[in-house]
Amino acid sequence: MLLASLCKQIQDQLTEEQRMEEGRRMFQIFAAKMFEQRVLAAYREKVAFERQQRLFEELEEEQRSLAEREANKAKKNEKKRLQKK
């Protein structure tokens, strides 16, 4: 009887330890997933920001190019106008 009681206590203690270990594992998995989500969100935000910056740079380059073409065109027209005189 005493041996059976002792075995039962050991078994209960073991299952309690197993439950605690399982709880720790579940928490670690949850924490890892949360961390992964935060890292992924930060990465996506960084990529979006970099793409936005590239678009701004492309727009600025396009505007500079357009302004340069307009200036060259005006210069050419002015040259033609002066040659006609």
Contact map, one row per residue, 1 for C-alpha under 8 A:
1111100000000000000000000000000000000000000000000000000000000000000000000000000000000
1111110000000000000000000000000000000000000000000000000000000000000000000000000000000
1111111000000000000000000000000000000000000000000000000000000000000000000000000000000
1111111100000000000000000000000000000000000000000000000000000000000000000000000000000
1111111110000000000000000000000000000000000000000000000000000000000000000000000000000
0111111111000000000000000000000000000000000000000000000000000000000000000000000000000
0011111111100000000000000000000000000000000000000000000000000000000000000000000000000
0001111111110000000000000000000000000000000000000000000000000000000000000000000000000
0000111111111000000000000000000000000000000000000000000000000000000000000000000000000
0000011111111100000000000000000000000000000000000000000000000000000000000000000000000
0000001111111110000000000000000000000000000000000000000000000000000000000000000000000
0000000111111111000000000000000000000000000000000000000000000000000000000000000000000
0000000011111111100000000000000000000000000000000000000000000000000000000000000000000
0000000001111111110000000000000000000000000000000000000000000000000000000000000000000
0000000000111111111000000000000000000000000000000000000000000000000000000000000000000
0000000000011111111100000000000000000000000000000000000000000000000000000000000000000
0000000000001111111110000000000000000000000000000000000000000000000000000000000000000
0000000000000111111111000000000000000000000000000000000000000000000000000000000000000
0000000000000011111111100000000000000000000000000000000000000000000000000000000000000
0000000000000001111111110000000000000000000000000000000000000000000000000000000000000
0000000000000000111111111000000000000000000000000000000000000000000000000000000000000
0000000000000000011111111100000000000000000000000000000000000000000000000000000000000
0000000000000000001111111110000000000000000000000000000000000000000000000000000000000
0000000000000000000111111111000000000000000000000000000000000000000000000000000000000
0000000000000000000011111111100000000000000000000000000000000000000000000000000000000
0000000000000000000001111111110000000000000000000000000000000000000000000000000000000
0000000000000000000000111111111000000000000000000000000000000000000000000000000000000
0000000000000000000000011111111100000000000000000000000000000000000000000000000000000
0000000000000000000000001111111110000000000000000000000000000000000000000000000000000
0000000000000000000000000111111111000000000000000000000000000000000000000000000000000
0000000000000000000000000011111111100000000000000000000000000000000000000000000000000
0000000000000000000000000001111111110000000000000000000000000000000000000000000000000
0000000000000000000000000000111111111000000000000000000000000000000000000000000000000
0000000000000000000000000000011111111100000000000000000000000000000000000000000000000
0000000000000000000000000000001111111110000000000000000000000000000000000000000000000
0000000000000000000000000000000111111111000000000000000000000000000000000000000000000
0000000000000000000000000000000011111111100000000000000000000000000000000000000000000
0000000000000000000000000000000001111111110000000000000000000000000000000000000000000
0000000000000000000000000000000000111111111000000000000000000000000000000000000000000
0000000000000000000000000000000000011111111100000000000000000000000000000000000000000
0000000000000000000000000000000000001111111110000000000000000000000000000000000000000
0000000000000000000000000000000000000111111111000000000000000000000000000000000000000
0000000000000000000000000000000000000011111111100000000000000000000000000000000000000
0000000000000000000000000000000000000001111111110000000000000000000000000000000000000
0000000000000000000000000000000000000000111111111000000000000000000000000000000000000
0000000000000000000000000000000000000000011111111100000000000000000000000000000000000
0000000000000000000000000000000000000000001111111110000000000000000000000000000000000
0000000000000000000000000000000000000000000111111111000000000000000000000000000000000
0000000000000000000000000000000000000000000011111111100000000000000000000000000000000
0000000000000000000000000000000000000000000001111111110000000000000000000000000000000
0000000000000000000000000000000000000000000000111111111000000000000000000000000000000
0000000000000000000000000000000000000000000000011111111100000000000000000000000000000
0000000000000000000000000000000000000000000000001111111110000000000000000000000000000
0000000000000000000000000000000000000000000000000111111111000000000000000000000000000
0000000000000000000000000000000000000000000000000011111111100000000000000000000000000
0000000000000000000000000000000000000000000000000001111111110000000000000000000000000
0000000000000000000000000000000000000000000000000000111111111000000000000000000000000
0000000000000000000000000000000000000000000000000000011111111100000000000000000000000
0000000000000000000000000000000000000000000000000000001111111110000000000000000000000
0000000000000000000000000000000000000000000000000000000111111111000000000000000000000
0000000000000000000000000000000000000000000000000000000011111111100000000000000000000
0000000000000000000000000000000000000000000000000000000001111111110000000000000000000
0000000000000000000000000000000000000000000000000000000000111111111000000000000000000
0000000000000000000000000000000000000000000000000000000000011111111100000000000000000
0000000000000000000000000000000000000000000000000000000000001111111110000000000000000
0000000000000000000000000000000000000000000000000000000000000111111111000000000000000
0000000000000000000000000000000000000000000000000000000000000011111111100000000000000
0000000000000000000000000000000000000000000000000000000000000001111111110000000000000
0000000000000000000000000000000000000000000000000000000000000000111111111000000000000
0000000000000000000000000000000000000000000000000000000000000000011111111100000000000
0000000000000000000000000000000000000000000000000000000000000000001111111110000000000
0000000000000000000000000000000000000000000000000000000000000000000111111111000000000
0000000000000000000000000000000000000000000000000000000000000000000011111111100000000
0000000000000000000000000000000000000000000000000000000000000000000001111111110000000
0000000000000000000000000000000000000000000000000000000000000000000000111111111000000
0000000000000000000000000000000000000000000000000000000000000000000000011111111100000
0000000000000000000000000000000000000000000000000000000000000000000000001111111110000
0000000000000000000000000000000000000000000000000000000000000000000000000111111111000
0000000000000000000000000000000000000000000000000000000000000000000000000011111111100
0000000000000000000000000000000000000000000000000000000000000000000000000001111111110
0000000000000000000000000000000000000000000000000000000000000000000000000000111111111
0000000000000000000000000000000000000000000000000000000000000000000000000000011111111
0000000000000000000000000000000000000000000000000000000000000000000000000000001111111
0000000000000000000000000000000000000000000000000000000000000000000000000000000111111
0000000000000000000000000000000000000000000000000000000000000000000000000000000011111
